[in-house]
Amino acid sequence: MGKNNLLLVDLNDDKTKKLAETITSDTSRKILNHLADKEDTEANIAQSTGIPISTVHYHLLKLQEASLVIA
């Protein structure tokens, strides 16, 4: 069995809160899964995932704030 790596985080830290809020969102996770394969535009993400472009834009901003994607 592989070695498990653990990460301790301060739950009161603003960055940790943003990360937690973002990764608990089904929509954000769907967008992250899409972007795991390739870089893409908001329009293409919306078309591919069936998520409205305004929602994609909102979640991409949240993903950027959580340092999970880079614009």
N, C-alpha and C positions, 0 to 999 in steps of 0.2 A: 504494500500500500504506500502511496506517495506521501511525502511530508506535507502537512497542512500549514499554510502560512496564515497567521492571524494579524489583524490590524486593529489596534485600539484607537478609538476616536473619542474626542470630547463632544458629547451630545449637545452641549450648549454652544458650540462653535457655529457661527453663521454658515460657513462653507459646508459643514457636515449636515446642517439642516436643509440647505438647498439640494445637496446630493440626495438625501433621503427622500425629500419631496419629489424629486425628479424620477428616481428609479422606482418609486411605487406607482407611478402613472403608467397604465397600460399603453397609452398613446405614445409616451416618450420611449418606452421600451420597444414598441413597434418601429418607431423612427430609428432608434439605435440599431436594431437588427437590420433594417434596410441599409443603413450607412456602414455596417460592418463589412459589407461586400464591396462597396465602392463609394466614392464621393458623388454627390448628386445635388441637383437644384431643388428648391422648395416645390416648384411645379411638378417635377418628375417624382418626387417623394409623394406628393399628394395624389398624383395619378396612379402610381404603383400601389399605394397602400389603401386608397379609398378614403383618405382623411382630407377634410376640407383644407385648402391652402392656408386660410387664416389660422386654423388650428395647428398646422405644421409650423407656420411661422412662430406662433406663440411658444410651442414646445421646443423649437430650435433655440429660441432665446433662453429658455430655462436650462436647456442642455449646455449652452455656452456659459451661463452663469455658474453652473455646477462643474465647469471645466471638463465636460464629457465629450464635447465637440469643439472644433476650432473653425471659425468662419473664414 
